[in-house]
Each structure stands twice: as C-alpha cells, then as structure tokens.
C-alpha cells in the first residue's frame, strides 16, 4: 500500500501517545479516521485536531476488553465511514511487579486489554475487510517486550509475546486466503508517552490537554510518539511485518544464539545497537 487518501483508518487507544500520533498521521494522509479510547475526555481535542485536516472523524469511548462494545463500534464505523483500509489495534496498558505478586484479577484485567483487545478488534473488522477484497493493512501494537524479557514485567511481557503470536498467525491465515491485506507487528522501544511517565510515578492525565513535555524527555533512547507514527507508515508502505522503533539486531542475535545453544536465560540489558 502506498496511497491512503480517501480511505478509512481505525485506531484504538487513540487518546494519547502512539495511538494519538498515528491517528493524526492518518488524517494528514487524507484518511477518514475512527478513533476510540477508554477515556472519552481524551478524544475531544483529538477529534477537533483531526477535523482540521478536512476529513471525517468518528470518536467513541471504548473499552477494548468488551467484545460486544468493540463489535458495536465496528458496526458504527462500517455504517458511517466504510470498511477500514488501515486497522490499528493499539490500545494497551502496563503494570509492573514481581511475577508472584500479581493477582489473578490483575492478570485477567491486563490480558483482557493488551491481548483480547487485539483479538476483539480482529474479530470485529477483518471479516468485512476480507469481504471487501481491497488492499488494506493491519498493525497490531506489540512491544520490545514481544521479543525481550525483563524483570518485573511478567504480565506485560506475556501479553505482548501473545500479541506477537496472534499477529504472525494472522499473517499466515490471510496469506492462505490470498487476501490483499498486509500485517505488521509494531514493536516500540522507549517512547515518550503517558506509560513512560506513569512508570516514573506521574499520575495519568485525563488527556484533555496532551503534555507538552514528558518526564523522560531528553533521556537516551526515548523518542517522540510522532516519530513512531512516521516509522509505522514507512513500514506499511514497505510491506514490513516487523516495525521496530529502535535497532535491536545485536541484542536479538545474541539472545537467539543462546536459545539455539540451549543456554539458560541470563538477563542482559537491552542495548540499541545500530551497527548490527
């Protein structure tokens, strides 16, 4: 895919961070945009900004963990804006803590958003995309955590590794149908978002006014969400499955060499090495 003008894009978790930046980039590409977020207050300013690009906008409060709500949202999108050419299953949350301290309820809550939110988005939109038979693309937001394990991140890592598995399987399933639908797994590294702020102890904003500066601004490796949106569209245009925001080749080569050699896992800091 190369031209997007006039098509419809759907973005979940669009109220802040990467989702917000992607939604704005979609509008700048001339796409009509359906945006959803669990916090309705985050969508008002975003909707106004998107409309300045001269595109149609549908903004709805949405809990992606609720399959029925996602289906209802999809039906509204299909009725008002048509079948999406771009689908971004982006909504996600992060909770940290040692593996044995996380309750069953907290596991279920995080997985219902990070994993099942993606599944619900696929179930709600892909059948219509297949029936339309037109060129389209799906981007599921994973994480560096889809490939990298870190202490204190069991829930998040499990959910994002599962999103990787779902997304790769989706690629094969669509190929078996010879569908003209591309698939990408977005694997962000350190990005200046509300999640990074919350990790540093900053209370989440209601999103009515996006922060002008994040707590981690100026720290090594942290990049703005707008840069991620640019990388996402570059990846879609190139037909790439893997969309990395940071260079991971060196780390992954070392990690997979250990796996092939059946070495016991040994934690190593991720170093983003552009030379490999």
C-alpha positions as a Markdown table, in Angstrom:
| # | Residue | x | y | z |
|---|---|---|---|---|
| 1 | Unk | 0.0 | 0.0 | 0.0 |
| 2 | Unk | 1.2 | 3.5 | -0.8 |
| 3 | Unk | -1.8 | 5.8 | -1.2 |
| 4 | Unk | -4.2 | 6.2 | 1.7 |
| 5 | Unk | -6.2 | 9.3 | 0.8 |
| 6 | Unk | -10.0 | 8.8 | 1.0 |
| 7 | Unk | -9.7 | 5.6 | 2.9 |
| 8 | Unk | -10.8 | 4.9 | 6.4 |
| 9 | Unk | -8.5 | 4.2 | 9.4 |
| 10 | Unk | -9.4 | 2.8 | 12.8 |
| 11 | Unk | -7.2 | 3.5 | 15.8 |
| 12 | Unk | -7.8 | 2.1 | 19.3 |
| 13 | Unk | -6.1 | 3.6 | 22.3 |
| 14 | Unk | -6.0 | 6.8 | 20.2 |
| 15 | Unk | -6.4 | 9.3 | 23.1 |
| 16 | Unk | -2.7 | 9.6 | 23.9 |
| 17 | Unk | 0.8 | 8.5 | 23.0 |
| 18 | Unk | 1.4 | 6.4 | 19.9 |
| 19 | Unk | -2.3 | 5.9 | 19.1 |
| 20 | Unk | -2.8 | 9.7 | 19.1 |
| 21 | Unk | 0.2 | 10.3 | 16.8 |
| 22 | Unk | -0.9 | 7.5 | 14.4 |
| 23 | Unk | -4.4 | 9.0 | 14.2 |
| 24 | Unk | -3.1 | 12.4 | 13.4 |
| 25 | Unk | -0.8 | 10.9 | 10.7 |
| 26 | Unk | -3.7 | 9.1 | 9.2 |
| 27 | Unk | -5.7 | 12.4 | 8.9 |
| 28 | Unk | -2.6 | 14.1 | 7.4 |
| 29 | Unk | -2.6 | 11.3 | 4.8 |
| 30 | Unk | -6.1 | 12.3 | 3.9 |
| 31 | Unk | -7.9 | 9.4 | 5.6 |
| 32 | Unk | -11.2 | 9.5 | 7.4 |
| 33 | Unk | -10.5 | 8.4 | 11.0 |
| 34 | Unk | -12.4 | 6.4 | 13.6 |
| 35 | Unk | -10.7 | 6.8 | 17.0 |
| 36 | Unk | -11.5 | 5.1 | 20.3 |
| 37 | Unk | -10.2 | 5.3 | 23.8 |
| 38 | Unk | -11.4 | 4.2 | 27.2 |
| 39 | Unk | -11.2 | 7.8 | 28.4 |
| 40 | Unk | -13.7 | 9.9 | 26.4 |
| 41 | Unk | -12.1 | 13.1 | 27.7 |
| 42 | Unk | -9.0 | 12.3 | 25.6 |
| 43 | Unk | -10.9 | 12.3 | 22.4 |
| 44 | Unk | -12.5 | 15.8 | 22.3 |
| 45 | Unk | -9.3 | 17.7 | 21.5 |
| 46 | Unk | -8.1 | 14.9 | 19.2 |
| 47 | Unk | -11.3 | 14.9 | 17.2 |
| 48 | Unk | -11.1 | 18.7 | 16.7 |
| 49 | Unk | -7.5 | 18.4 | 15.6 |
| 50 | Unk | -8.2 | 15.6 | 13.1 |
| 51 | Unk | -11.1 | 17.6 | 11.6 |
| 52 | Unk | -8.7 | 20.5 | 10.7 |
| 53 | Unk | -7.3 | 18.1 | 8.1 |
| 54 | Unk | -10.7 | 18.2 | 6.3 |
| 55 | Unk | -11.5 | 14.5 | 7.0 |
| 56 | Unk | -14.5 | 12.8 | 8.6 |
| 57 | Unk | -14.0 | 11.7 | 12.2 |
| 58 | Unk | -15.8 | 9.2 | 14.4 |
| 59 | Unk | -14.7 | 9.4 | 18.0 |
| 60 | Unk | -16.1 | 7.0 | 20.6 |
| 61 | Unk | -15.4 | 5.9 | 24.2 |
| 62 | Unk | -14.5 | 2.3 | 24.1 |
| 63 | Unk | -13.2 | -0.5 | 26.4 |
| 64 | Unk | -11.5 | -2.9 | 24.1 |
| 65 | Unk | -11.7 | -5.7 | 26.7 |
| 66 | Unk | -15.5 | -5.7 | 26.0 |
| 67 | Unk | -16.1 | -7.8 | 22.8 |
| 68 | Unk | -19.7 | -6.6 | 22.4 |
| 69 | Unk | -18.6 | -3.0 | 22.7 |
| 70 | Unk | -15.9 | -3.5 | 20.1 |
| 71 | Unk | -18.4 | -5.2 | 17.7 |
| 72 | Unk | -20.9 | -2.3 | 18.2 |
| 73 | Unk | -18.1 | 0.2 | 17.5 |
| 74 | Unk | -17.1 | -1.7 | 14.3 |
| 75 | Unk | -20.7 | -1.7 | 13.1 |
| 76 | Unk | -20.9 | 2.0 | 13.6 |
| 77 | Unk | -17.6 | 2.6 | 11.7 |
| 78 | Unk | -18.7 | 0.4 | 8.8 |
| 79 | Unk | -22.0 | 2.2 | 8.6 |
| 80 | Unk | -20.6 | 5.7 | 8.8 |
| 81 | Unk | -17.1 | 5.6 | 7.3 |
| 82 | Unk | -17.0 | 2.3 | 5.5 |
| 83 | Unk | -14.6 | -0.7 | 5.6 |
| 84 | Unk | -11.2 | 0.3 | 7.0 |
| 85 | Unk | -8.1 | 0.2 | 4.8 |
| 86 | Unk | -5.9 | 0.6 | 7.9 |
| 87 | Unk | -6.7 | -1.1 | 11.3 |
| 88 | Unk | -4.5 | -0.2 | 14.3 |
| 89 | Unk | -5.2 | -2.4 | 17.3 |
| 90 | Unk | -3.1 | -0.2 | 19.6 |
| 91 | Unk | -4.8 | 0.0 | 23.0 |
| 92 | Unk | -2.7 | -1.3 | 25.8 |
| 93 | Unk | -1.7 | -0.8 | 29.5 |
| 94 | Unk | 1.4 | -1.6 | 31.6 |
| 95 | Unk | 1.7 | -2.9 | 35.1 |
| 96 | Unk | 4.9 | -3.8 | 36.8 |
| 97 | Unk | 5.7 | -6.1 | 39.7 |
| 98 | Unk | 7.4 | -9.3 | 40.6 |
| 99 | Unk | 5.8 | -12.3 | 39.0 |
| 100 | Unk | 4.4 | -13.9 | 42.1 |
| 101 | Unk | 2.9 | -10.7 | 43.4 |
| 102 | Unk | 0.4 | -10.2 | 40.6 |
| 103 | Unk | -3.2 | -11.4 | 41.4 |
| 104 | Unk | -5.3 | -13.4 | 39.1 |
| 105 | Unk | -7.6 | -10.4 | 38.8 |
| 106 | Unk | -4.8 | -8.1 | 37.7 |
| 107 | Unk | -3.6 | -10.7 | 35.2 |
| 108 | Unk | -7.1 | -11.0 | 33.7 |
| 109 | Unk | -7.5 | -7.2 | 33.5 |
| 110 | Unk | -4.2 | -6.7 | 31.7 |
| 111 | Unk | -4.6 | -9.6 | 29.3 |
| 112 | Unk | -8.2 | -8.6 | 28.6 |
| 113 | Unk | -6.9 | -5.2 | 27.2 |
| 114 | Unk | -3.5 | -6.0 | 25.8 |
| 115 | Unk | -4.3 | -9.4 | 24.2 |
| 116 | Unk | -8.0 | -9.7 | 23.9 |
| 117 | Unk | -8.4 | -6.1 | 22.8 |
| 118 | Unk | -6.4 | -7.1 | 19.7 |
| 119 | Unk | -8.4 | -10.2 | 19.2 |
| 120 | Unk | -11.7 | -8.3 | 19.6 |
| 121 | Unk | -10.5 | -5.8 | 17.0 |
| 122 | Unk | -9.6 | -8.5 | 14.5 |
| 123 | Unk | -12.9 | -10.4 | 15.0 |
| 124 | Unk | -14.9 | -7.2 | 14.6 |
| 125 | Unk | -13.2 | -5.8 | 11.5 |
| 126 | Unk | -11.4 | -8.5 | 9.5 |
| 127 | Unk | -14.5 | -10.3 | 8.1 |
| 128 | Unk | -15.6 | -7.0 | 6.4 |
| 129 | Unk | -12.1 | -6.3 | 5.2 |
| 130 | Unk | -11.9 | -9.8 | 3.6 |
| 131 | Unk | -15.3 | -9.4 | 2.0 |
| 132 | Unk | -14.3 | -6.0 | 0.5 |
| 133 | Unk | -11.4 | -7.7 | -1.2 |
| 134 | Unk | -9.5 | -4.4 | -1.3 |
| 135 | Unk | -5.9 | -3.6 | -0.4 |
| 136 | Unk | -5.7 | -3.0 | 3.4 |
| 137 | Unk | -3.2 | -3.3 | 6.3 |
| 138 | Unk | -3.5 | -4.3 | 9.9 |
| 139 | Unk | -1.0 | -3.1 | 12.5 |
| 140 | Unk | -1.1 | -4.7 | 16.0 |
| 141 | Unk | 0.9 | -2.9 | 18.7 |
| 142 | Unk | 3.3 | -5.3 | 20.4 |
| 143 | Unk | 6.4 | -4.0 | 22.1 |
| 144 | Unk | 10.1 | -4.7 | 22.5 |
| 145 | Unk | 8.6 | -6.9 | 25.2 |
| 146 | Unk | 7.2 | -9.1 | 22.4 |
| 147 | Unk | 10.8 | -10.3 | 22.0 |
| 148 | Unk | 12.7 | -9.2 | 25.1 |
| 149 | Unk | 12.2 | -10.3 | 28.7 |
| 150 | Unk | 12.9 | -8.1 | 31.7 |
| 151 | Unk | 12.4 | -8.5 | 35.5 |
| 152 | Unk | 9.2 | -7.1 | 36.9 |
| 153 | Unk | 7.4 | -7.3 | 33.6 |
| 154 | Unk | 5.8 | -10.7 | 33.6 |
| 155 | Unk | 2.2 | -9.6 | 32.8 |
| 156 | Unk | 3.2 | -7.1 | 30.1 |
| 157 | Unk | 5.7 | -9.5 | 28.5 |
| 158 | Unk | 3.3 | -12.4 | 28.5 |
| 159 | Unk | 0.6 | -10.2 | 26.8 |
| 160 | Unk | 2.9 | -8.7 | 24.2 |
| 161 | Unk | 4.5 | -12.0 | 23.3 |
| 162 | Unk | 1.0 | -13.3 | 22.9 |
| 163 | Unk | 0.2 | -10.4 | 20.6 |
| 164 | Unk | 3.2 | -11.4 | 18.5 |
| 165 | Unk | 1.9 | -14.9 | 18.2 |
| 166 | Unk | -1.6 | -13.7 | 17.2 |
| 167 | Unk | -0.1 | -11.3 | 14.6 |
| 168 | Unk | 2.2 | -13.9 | 13.0 |
| 169 | Unk | -0.7 | -16.4 | 12.8 |
| 170 | Unk | -2.9 | -13.7 | 11.3 |
| 171 | Unk | -0.3 | -13.1 | 8.6 |
| 172 | Unk | -0.4 | -16.8 | 7.7 |
| 173 | Unk | -4.2 | -17.1 | 7.8 |
| 174 | Unk | -4.6 | -14.1 | 5.5 |
| 175 | Unk | -2.0 | -15.5 | 3.1 |
| 176 | Unk | -3.8 | -18.8 | 3.0 |
| 177 | Unk | -6.9 | -16.8 | 1.8 |
| 178 | Unk | -4.7 | -14.9 | -0.7 |
| 179 | Unk | -6.2 | -11.7 | 0.9 |
| 180 | Unk | -4.7 | -8.4 | -0.2 |
| 181 | Unk | -4.3 | -7.4 | 3.5 |
| 182 | Unk | -0.8 | -6.7 | 4.9 |
| 183 | Unk | 0.1 | -7.3 | 8.5 |
| 184 | Unk | 2.6 | -5.6 | 10.8 |
| 185 | Unk | 3.7 | -6.0 | 14.4 |
| 186 | Unk | 4.7 | -2.7 | 15.9 |
| 187 | Unk | 7.5 | -3.2 | 18.5 |
| 188 | Unk | 8.1 | 0.1 | 20.2 |
| 189 | Unk | 11.2 | 0.7 | 22.3 |
| 190 | Unk | 11.3 | 3.7 | 24.7 |
| 191 | Unk | 8.8 | 6.2 | 23.6 |
| 192 | Unk | 7.7 | 9.5 | 25.3 |
| 193 | Unk | 4.1 | 8.5 | 26.3 |
| 194 | Unk | 1.9 | 8.5 | 29.3 |
| 195 | Unk | 3.0 | 5.0 | 30.1 |
| 196 | Unk | 6.6 | 6.1 | 30.4 |
| 197 | Unk | 5.5 | 8.9 | 32.7 |
| 198 | Unk | 3.4 | 6.6 | 34.9 |
| 199 | Unk | 6.4 | 4.3 | 35.3 |
| 200 | Unk | 8.2 | 7.3 | 36.9 |
| 201 | Unk | 5.4 | 7.9 | 39.3 |
| 202 | Unk | 3.5 | 10.6 | 37.4 |
| 203 | Unk | -0.3 | 10.3 | 37.7 |
| 204 | Unk | -2.1 | 9.7 | 34.4 |
| 205 | Unk | -3.6 | 12.8 | 32.8 |
| 206 | Unk | -7.2 | 12.9 | 31.8 |
| 207 | Unk | -5.9 | 13.7 | 28.4 |
| 208 | Unk | -7.9 | 16.8 | 27.7 |
| 209 | Unk | -4.6 | 18.6 | 27.1 |
| 210 | Unk | -1.7 | 16.4 | 25.9 |
| 211 | Unk | 1.5 | 17.0 | 27.9 |
| 212 | Unk | 3.9 | 19.5 | 26.3 |
| 213 | Unk | 6.9 | 17.7 | 27.9 |
| 214 | Unk | 7.3 | 14.2 | 29.3 |
| 215 | Unk | 9.3 | 13.3 | 32.3 |
| 216 | Unk | 11.7 | 11.2 | 30.3 |
| 217 | Unk | 12.3 | 13.9 | 27.6 |
| 218 | Unk | 16.0 | 14.2 | 26.9 |
| 219 | Unk | 16.8 | 10.7 | 28.2 |
| 220 | Unk | 18.8 | 8.5 | 26.0 |
| 221 | Unk | 16.8 | 6.4 | 23.5 |
| 222 | Unk | 13.4 | 7.9 | 24.3 |
| 223 | Unk | 11.8 | 9.1 | 21.1 |
| 224 | Unk | 8.5 | 11.1 | 20.5 |
| 225 | Unk | 5.4 | 9.3 | 19.5 |
| 226 | Unk | 5.2 | 11.4 | 16.3 |
| 227 | Unk | 8.5 | 9.7 | 15.2 |
| 228 | Unk | 6.9 | 6.3 | 15.8 |
| 229 | Unk | 3.9 | 7.3 | 13.6 |
| 230 | Unk | 6.3 | 8.2 | 10.8 |
| 231 | Unk | 8.0 | 4.8 | 11.2 |
| 232 | Unk | 4.7 | 3.0 | 11.1 |
| 233 | Unk | 3.7 | 4.5 | 7.8 |
| 234 | Unk | 7.1 | 3.8 | 6.4 |
| 235 | Unk | 6.7 | 0.2 | 7.4 |
| 236 | Unk | 3.2 | -0.1 | 5.9 |
| 237 | Unk | 4.4 | 1.4 | 2.6 |
| 238 | Unk | 7.3 | -1.1 | 2.5 |
| 239 | Unk | 5.1 | -4.0 | 3.4 |
| 240 | Unk | 7.1 | -4.9 | 6.5 |
| 241 | Unk | 5.8 | -7.3 | 9.1 |
| 242 | Unk | 8.3 | -6.1 | 11.8 |
| 243 | Unk | 8.2 | -2.4 | 12.6 |
| 244 | Unk | 10.9 | -1.6 | 15.1 |
| 245 | Unk | 11.3 | 1.9 | 16.5 |
| 246 | Unk | 14.8 | 1.2 | 17.8 |
| 247 | Unk | 17.7 | -1.1 | 16.4 |
| 248 | Unk | 17.5 | -4.5 | 18.1 |
| 249 | Unk | 19.6 | -6.6 | 15.7 |
| 250 | Unk | 22.6 | -7.0 | 18.0 |
| 251 | Unk | 20.6 | -7.9 | 21.1 |
| 252 | Unk | 18.3 | -10.4 | 19.2 |
| 253 | Unk | 21.3 | -12.1 | 17.5 |
| 254 | Unk | 22.9 | -12.7 | 20.9 |
| 255 | Unk | 19.6 | -13.8 | 22.5 |
| 256 | Unk | 18.7 | -16.3 | 19.8 |
| 257 | Unk | 22.2 | -17.7 | 19.7 |
| 258 | Unk | 21.8 | -18.6 | 23.4 |
| 259 | Unk | 18.4 | -20.2 | 22.6 |
| 260 | Unk | 19.8 | -22.3 | 19.8 |
| 261 | Unk | 22.7 | -23.3 | 22.0 |
| 262 | Unk | 20.1 | -24.3 | 24.8 |
| 263 | Unk | 21.8 | -21.9 | 27.3 |
| 264 | Unk | 20.0 | -21.0 | 30.4 |
| 265 | Unk | 18.4 | -17.5 | 30.2 |
| 266 | Unk | 20.7 | -14.8 | 31.5 |
| 267 | Unk | 19.3 | -11.3 | 31.9 |
| 268 | Unk | 21.1 | -8.7 | 29.8 |
| 269 | Unk | 20.4 | -5.0 | 29.4 |
| 270 | Unk | 19.0 | -4.1 | 26.0 |
| 271 | Unk | 21.5 | -2.0 | 24.1 |
| 272 | Unk | 20.1 | -0.5 | 20.9 |
| 273 | Unk | 22.9 | -1.1 | 18.5 |
| 274 | Unk | 22.5 | 0.4 | 15.1 |
| 275 | Unk | 25.8 | -1.1 | 13.8 |
| 276 | Unk | 24.5 | -4.7 | 13.6 |
